[in-house]
Amino acid sequence: MSLRRRGVVVVAASVLLLGGCGSGSDGADTAPSAGGKVTIDWWHIGTTEPNKTIYDGWVKAYQAKNPNVTIKVTALENDAFKSKMATVTTAASAPDIFSTWGGGVLKQQLDAEIVKDLGDPKAIADFTPAALAAYQIDGKTYGVPIDVGMVGFWYNKKLFEKAGVSEPPTTWSGFLDTVKKLKAAGVTPIALAGKEKWPGHYYWTYLAMRIGGLDVLKQAATTHDFTGPDFVAAGQRLKELSDLDPFQKGFLNAAYSSPDGQAAAVGSGKAAMELMGQWAPAVQKDAGGGIGDDLAFFSFPAVEGGKGAATEALGGGNGFAVGADAPAEAVDFLKFITQMDNQKQFVESGAGLPAVNGAEEAIKDANLKTVAGTLAGATGFQLYLDQAYPPAVGQEINDSVAGLIAGSKTPEQVAESITETAKAEG
């Protein structure tokens, strides 16, 4: 795609798509093309409930308002989606609408000229600044959020009580003690999807944040050097945990959302906790039935002597970007799904925390209210590293940390491997 051709697309997006026409909250029925037959390809990762049903409902509702539009949905599991998007990015093509978490991956897609500049995001919806930030690059908006949240520990209060743990740990040494007590009580402490790798990177990232502070991660994005003592120490702390054999049997071959995976282990009461994002309760319920009032949330603990604060959060959200050659209706559809009633429906279902101002009143789940309050009080925020950095670097972090957890890499080797990839990409 030539720069000149992309420029035409961007101007069209700014003028035509965001000019106030389409199925907005005023109930207008006319989409931007005003009658011509249009097909939109939408790739998303909403393969589990409640997202699947909600997304399907949005498609039906939009098509009913806009009978000239057909939305063709491709729903992919997380890793399969990432792999497929890497292929289309290399080919400099993209579906009309696709899932994104923003950050360095979205920047690479922008560099490949496969995403639209969406213009003024306020013309789409009144997004919260925290939710929108990951999708903005150099002051321009290339994606819109559908939710926002943070990663923390989801735990089974009943299993903690069985092990004699009355309160969740607030320090790393206390966390290790909790793991030991759970094991002594015959309880599997932690569920982990070792096969998919990305859930494991949360541990290393949080430990690097707690030990070195957010600045060490920001600095590494510029220097491409992860061999410093704080990163090595993060690996050493994670090795301390792995050496306790805290994960469920067969975790190295376990997926995240499958019936025998990470979420199901917690959702069926077979494991005491998992480190996961705000979507965890919904996926636990879908995969394992859920544990109801026994489920609770606590933030990743502080590391004694670390420079990072326990009030700094790792997280992000789900969002959607628009392909550079997408029809006007693609942005109109995003405007539709981020209307207040659709956002409230999304939040009420427990699928996530709101990305639009005013929708927070729809939060019903007590645990999600806890996450929302914790996030609101966060003193710092870090986007998931496998999205914040370029894709190759993010993948190396996932792979190397998985190797550390499996015992095939040392903390030093993890730091060296990530640095080697970062410098090659830099």
C-alpha positions in Angstrom: 0.0 0.0 0.0 1.5 3.3 -1.0 1.7 6.2 1.4 -0.4 8.3 -1.0 -3.1 5.7 -1.1 -3.1 5.4 2.7 -3.3 9.2 3.0 -6.6 9.1 1.0 -7.9 6.5 3.3 -7.1 8.4 6.4 -8.7 11.6 5.1 -11.8 9.6 4.2 -11.9 8.2 7.7 -11.6 11.6 9.4 -14.2 13.3 7.2 -16.7 10.7 6.3 -16.6 8.2 9.2 -16.6 10.6 12.0 -18.9 13.2 10.5 -21.8 12.2 12.8 -23.8 10.0 10.4 -24.6 6.3 11.0 -26.3 4.4 13.8 -25.5 6.7 16.7 -27.3 7.0 20.0 -29.9 9.2 18.3 -31.3 6.0 16.7 -30.5 7.0 13.1 -30.9 4.0 10.8 -28.7 5.1 7.9 -25.1 3.8 7.7 -22.5 6.0 6.0 -22.8 4.4 2.6 -26.6 5.0 2.6 -27.8 1.8 1.0 -25.0 0.2 -0.9 -24.3 -3.5 0.0 -21.3 -3.7 2.3 -19.5 -6.7 4.0 -17.4 -6.1 7.0 -14.8 -8.7 8.1 -14.6 -8.7 12.0 -11.9 -10.8 13.7 -12.1 -11.0 17.4 -11.1 -13.2 20.4 -14.5 -13.4 22.0 -14.7 -17.2 21.9 -15.9 -17.6 25.5 -19.0 -16.4 27.4 -20.3 -13.9 28.0 -18.3 -12.1 25.2 -19.4 -14.5 22.5 -23.1 -14.0 23.1 -22.7 -10.3 23.5 -20.7 -9.8 20.3 -23.1 -12.0 18.3 -26.0 -9.8 19.7 -24.2 -6.6 18.6 -23.8 -8.0 15.1 -27.5 -8.9 14.8 -28.6 -5.6 16.2 -26.4 -3.6 13.9 -27.4 -5.5 10.8 -31.1 -5.0 11.8 -30.5 -1.3 11.9 -28.4 -1.4 8.7 -29.8 -4.1 6.4 -27.3 -3.2 3.7 -24.5 -4.3 5.9 -23.3 -7.9 6.5 -20.8 -8.5 9.2 -18.7 -11.7 8.7 -17.3 -12.8 12.0 -14.1 -14.8 12.6 -13.7 -15.7 16.3 -10.2 -17.0 17.2 -8.6 -18.1 20.4 -5.9 -15.7 21.7 -2.8 -17.4 20.4 -4.4 -18.3 17.1 -5.5 -14.7 16.6 -2.0 -13.4 17.3 -0.4 -15.8 14.8 -2.9 -14.9 12.1 -2.5 -11.2 12.7 1.3 -11.5 12.4 0.8 -13.1 9.0 -1.5 -10.4 7.7 0.7 -7.7 9.1 3.7 -9.1 7.2 1.5 -9.2 4.1 0.4 -5.6 4.6 -3.2 -6.4 4.8 -5.8 -6.6 7.5 -9.5 -7.4 8.2 -11.9 -4.5 8.4 -12.1 -4.7 12.2 -9.8 -6.7 14.5 -9.0 -7.1 18.1 -6.1 -5.1 19.5 -4.5 -4.4 22.9 -2.6 -1.4 21.5 1.0 -0.6 22.4 4.0 -1.8 20.4 1.9 -4.4 18.4 -0.4 -1.7 17.2 2.6 0.5 16.4 4.0 -2.2 14.2 0.7 -2.5 12.4 0.7 1.3 11.9 4.2 1.0 10.5 2.9 -1.7 8.1 0.2 0.8 7.0 -2.7 -1.6 7.7 -4.7 0.5 10.3 -6.8 3.7 10.0 -6.3 6.9 11.8 -9.7 7.2 13.5 -9.6 10.9 14.0 -11.2 12.4 17.1 -12.2 9.6 19.4 -14.8 11.7 21.0 -16.7 11.5 17.8 -17.0 7.7 18.5 -17.6 7.7 22.3 -16.6 9.4 25.6 -13.8 7.1 26.4 -11.9 7.2 29.7 -8.3 8.5 29.3 -6.9 5.3 31.0 -8.8 3.0 28.6 -7.9 5.0 25.4 -4.2 5.6 26.1 -2.9 2.3 24.8 -4.5 2.9 21.4 -3.0 6.4 20.8 0.3 6.8 19.1 2.0 10.3 18.6 -1.3 12.0 19.5 -3.4 10.1 17.0 -6.0 7.3 17.7 -5.7 4.0 15.9 -8.0 1.9 18.0 -10.9 2.1 20.4 -11.2 0.3 23.8 -14.1 -2.0 24.7 -12.9 -2.5 28.2 -10.1 -1.8 30.6 -8.7 -3.5 33.7 -5.7 -4.9 35.5 -4.1 -8.2 36.4 -4.1 -9.6 39.9 -4.7 -12.8 41.9 -8.1 -14.4 41.8 -8.3 -16.8 44.8 -10.6 -19.3 46.5 -11.4 -18.1 50.0 -12.5 -21.5 51.1 -9.3 -23.2 50.0 -7.2 -20.4 51.7 -9.1 -21.0 54.9 -8.5 -24.8 54.6 -4.8 -24.0 54.6 -5.1 -21.7 57.5 -4.5 -18.5 55.5 -6.9 -15.9 56.9 -5.8 -12.9 54.7 -4.2 -12.7 51.2 -0.5 -12.0 51.3 0.8 -8.5 50.8 4.5 -9.3 50.4 6.4 -11.8 48.2 7.8 -13.7 51.2 4.2 -13.9 52.5 3.0 -15.1 49.1 5.6 -17.9 49.1 4.5 -18.9 52.7 0.9 -19.0 51.4 1.9 -21.4 48.6 3.7 -23.6 51.1 0.7 -23.7 53.4 -1.7 -24.5 50.6 0.6 -27.4 49.5 0.8 -28.7 53.1 -3.0 -28.7 53.2 -3.2 -30.8 50.0 -4.4 -27.9 47.9 -2.9 -27.1 44.4 -1.8 -23.5 45.0 -1.8 -22.0 41.5 -3.3 -22.8 38.1 -1.2 -21.9 35.1 -1.7 -22.3 31.3 1.9 -23.3 30.5 1.1 -24.3 27.0 0.0 -20.8 26.0 2.9 -19.0 27.7 1.4 -15.5 27.9 -0.2 -16.1 31.4 3.3 -16.9 32.8 4.8 -13.6 31.7 2.5 -11.7 34.1 4.6 -13.1 37.0 8.0 -12.0 35.6 6.5 -8.6 34.6 5.0 -7.9 38.0 8.2 -9.0 39.8 10.3 -6.6 37.5 7.8 -3.8 38.4 7.9 -4.5 42.1 11.7 -4.9 42.2 12.8 -2.2 39.7 9.8 0.1 39.4 8.0 1.2 36.3 11.0 3.2 35.2 13.2 0.2 34.6 10.6 -1.1 32.1 10.3 2.2 30.4 14.1 2.5 30.2 14.5 -1.0 28.7 12.1 0.0 25.9 14.6 2.6 24.9 17.9 0.9 25.7 16.7 -2.6 24.6 18.7 -4.0 27.5 17.1 -6.4 30.0 20.3 -7.7 31.5 20.3 -5.3 34.5 20.1 -6.6 38.1 16.4 -5.9 38.5 15.4 -8.1 35.6 17.7 -10.9 36.7 16.3 -10.6 40.3 12.8 -10.8 38.8 13.7 -14.1 37.3 15.3 -15.3 40.5 12.1 -14.5 42.5 10.1 -16.4 39.9 12.4 -19.4 40.1 11.9 -19.3 43.9 8.2 -19.8 43.2 8.6 -22.4 40.5 11.0 -24.4 42.7 8.1 -24.9 45.1 6.2 -26.9 42.4 3.1 -24.7 42.9 1.2 -25.4 39.7 -1.4 -28.0 38.8 -0.3 -31.4 37.4 0.3 -31.2 33.7 0.4 -27.4 33.7 3.0 -27.2 30.9 0.5 -28.7 28.5 -2.5 -26.8 29.9 -4.4 -24.1 27.9 -6.1 -21.1 29.5 -9.8 -21.4 28.7 -10.2 -25.1 27.8 -12.3 -27.5 30.1 -9.1 -28.8 31.6 -7.1 -25.5 31.6 -6.1 -22.8 33.9 -9.4 -21.0 34.3 -11.3 -24.3 34.8 -9.0 -25.4 37.5 -9.8 -22.3 39.6 -13.5 -22.2 38.5 -14.0 -25.8 39.6 -12.3 -25.4 42.9 -9.3 -27.6 42.0 -6.7 -24.9 42.4 -6.5 -22.0 44.9 -5.6 -19.1 42.7 -4.5 -17.7 39.3 -2.8 -14.5 38.2 -5.1 -13.1 35.6 -7.0 -10.1 34.3 -10.4 -8.7 35.1 -12.1 -11.2 32.7 -11.1 -14.1 34.9 -14.4 -14.6 36.8 -16.4 -14.8 33.5 -13.9 -17.3 32.0 -13.8 -19.4 35.2 -17.5 -19.7 35.1 -17.6 -20.6 31.4 -14.8 -23.2 31.7 -15.3 -24.6 35.2 -18.6 -23.5 36.5 -17.3 -20.8 38.8 -17.0 -20.8 42.6 -19.5 -18.0 43.4 -19.0 -16.1 46.7 -15.8 -18.1 47.4 -13.9 -16.0 44.7 -12.0 -12.9 45.7 -9.2 -10.7 44.4 -5.9 -9.3 45.7 -3.2 -7.3 44.1 0.3 -8.7 43.3 2.3 -8.4 46.5 5.2 -6.0 47.2 8.7 -7.4 47.0 10.8 -6.5 50.1 13.4 -4.0 49.3 12.0 -3.3 45.8 11.8 0.2 44.3 8.3 -0.4 42.8 5.1 0.3 44.7 2.4 -2.3 45.4 -0.1 0.2 44.0 1.4 0.1 40.5 -0.8 -2.0 38.2 -0.1 -4.3 35.2 -3.0 -4.4 32.8 -4.7 -3.1 29.7 -7.9 -3.9 27.9 -9.5 -5.2 24.8 -10.0 -3.0 21.9 -10.6 -2.9 18.1 -8.7 -1.3 15.3 -9.9 -0.7 11.8 -8.1 -1.8 8.6 -6.8 0.8 6.4 -9.0 -0.2 3.5 -12.1 -0.9 5.6 -15.5 0.7 4.5 -17.0 3.6 6.4 -19.4 1.2 8.1 -16.5 -0.4 10.1 -16.0 2.7 12.2 -19.8 3.2 12.4 -20.0 -0.3 13.9 -17.5 0.6 16.5 -19.5 3.7 17.3 -22.5 1.5 17.7 -20.9 -1.0 20.1 -19.5 1.7 22.3 -22.9 3.4 22.8 -23.8 3.7 26.4 -26.5 1.0 26.4 -24.1 -1.5 24.8 -21.3 -0.7 27.2 -23.6 -1.1 30.1 -24.8 -4.5 28.8 -21.1 -5.5 28.5 -20.3 -4.4 32.0 -23.4 -5.9 33.6 -22.5 -9.3 32.1 -19.2 -9.3 34.0 -17.2 -9.3 30.8 -15.0 -6.4 31.8 -14.7 -3.0 33.2 -16.1 0.0 31.3 -14.1 2.0 28.8 -16.7 4.7 28.4 -17.4 7.3 31.0 -20.7 6.8 32.8 -20.9 3.0 32.3 -19.2 2.2 35.6 -22.6 2.4 37.3 -23.5 -0.8 35.6 -20.8 -2.9 37.5 -22.8 -5.4 39.5 -20.1 -8.0 40.4 -18.5 -7.3 43.8 -15.1 -8.5 42.7 -15.1 -6.3 39.6 -16.0 -3.4 41.8 -12.9 -4.3 43.8 -10.7 -4.3 40.7 -12.2 -1.0 39.5 -11.5 0.6 42.8 -7.9 -0.8 42.9 -7.3 0.4 39.4 -8.8 3.8 40.2 -6.3 4.1 43.1 -3.3 2.9 41.1 -0.2 5.1 41.3 1.2 3.8 38.0 0.2 1.6 35.1 2.1 -0.8 32.8 0.6 -2.3 29.6 1.2 -6.1 29.3 4.8 -6.5 28.1 3.9 -8.8 25.2 1.8 -5.9 23.8 3.8 -2.9 25.1 6.9 -3.9 23.2 7.3 -5.0 19.5 5.7 -8.4 18.8 9.0 -10.3 18.5 10.2 -8.9 21.9 6.9 -9.7 23.5 7.0 -13.3 22.1 10.5 -13.7 23.4 9.5 -12.6 26.9 6.7 -15.1 26.8 8.9 -17.9 25.5 11.9 -17.2 27.8 9.7 -16.9 30.9 8.0 -20.1 30.0 11.4 -21.7 29.8 12.3 -20.3 33.3 9.1 -21.7 34.8 9.7 -25.1 33.1 13.3 -25.2 34.4 15.1 -25.0 31.0 16.4 -21.4 31.4 18.1 -19.6 34.1 17.1 -16.0 35.2 20.3 -14.7 33.5 19.5 -16.6 30.3 16.0 -15.1 30.2 17.4 -11.6 30.5 20.0 -12.3 27.8 17.6 -13.8 25.4 15.1 -10.9 25.7 17.9 -8.4 25.3 19.2 -10.2 22.2 15.8 -10.0 20.5 15.2 -6.4 21.6 18.4 -5.2 20.2 17.8 -7.0 16.9 14.4 -5.4 16.7 15.6 -2.0 18.0 
